[in-house]
Amino acid sequence: MSVIEAVFKPLLVTLRELDVASTLVMLVDIFAVAYLLYRLILLAKGTRAWQIMSGLFLFFLLMYISGKLGLTTLNWLMRQVLPLGPVALVILFYPELRHVLEEIGRLGFWGQSINPIGRENLTAVVNEVVRAATEMARQKIGALVVFEPYPSLDYYVSPGVPLDAKVSARLLTSLFYPGNPLHDGAVVICGDRIVAAGCTLPLTENPMIDQNVHMRHKAAIAASERGAVALVVSEETGIISVAFSGRLQRGFREDTLRERLINLLSAQPPRQALESLRQTMRWRPAWTFGRRQQRQQQSARAGRR
């Protein structure tokens, strides 16, 4: 009997003994657990929690190997550490556990739309934001716009100045104008309303992020790790970037920026969700896509010359 037969034969025997209803319940149970694990991995990937989970995996692997190889002293020492594990995990994972519990209650955890407004209103909001972003990029005015699924600003270091204004390109441009006292902070959009301006965001704790990434971009990545979508305009280069799911994409033009924001802020169709899963499984550090896209644009410009 091969190894594959030895593994799958008990499962096949169990499936034959079950009726159709029990089999369906078991399959639903398996898919539910798999989906929850997938969503939790997406929340942890690229954060400090991911590194701690990798360290735990190596710890248990080493303990198993030491037991098999007869390394008694090492195995005994590692087993003495185990009772302290639950307390240590709560202390180490406290920020991540809070983040996970918050995200479970958010729409983004279940794959719903980040911007819960109609398609027509969403298009109008995106058009105004894109007009403002392209104008500020032309003038090299720095900007950070965060699309939040909920109007709560508890996560922010400083909630800034509360607003309740319709999204418009003129208002966004004036808020980020260098003479405005709110221009250094972020503008928060919820639905089709600007709910705050001049907000201070925490920076990402992802150690994989390039140290050369500026503070606006690190704040945008941190917001995207919580399920938001953030748009950044660099005041040095005028390059427009979009942060989502802890990753940063750079070098957007007006047409590509509009399409990207609409896709991210609306509910994803199954085909785009599958592509998002493929990209997640091929995860790369947040800055690599931007560098590759810049190289492609430079090659295209060289070809036109």
Buried (B, 14 or more C-beta within 10 A) or exposed (E): EEEEEEEEEEEEEEEEEEEEEEEEEEEEEEEEEEEEEEBBEBBBBBBBBBBBBEEBEEBEEBBEEBBEEEBEEBBEEBEEEEEEEEEEEEEBBEEBEEBBEBBEEBBBBEEEBBBBBEEEEBBBBBBBBBBBBBBBBEEEBBBBBBBBBBBEBEBBEEBBEEBEBEBBBEBBBBBBBEEBEBBBBBBBBBBBBBBBBBBEBBBBBBEBBBEEBBEBBBBBBBBBBBBBBBBBBBBEEBBBBBBBBBBBBBBBEBEBBBEBBBBBBBBBEEEEEEEBEEEBEEBEBBBBBBEEBBEEEEEEEEEEE
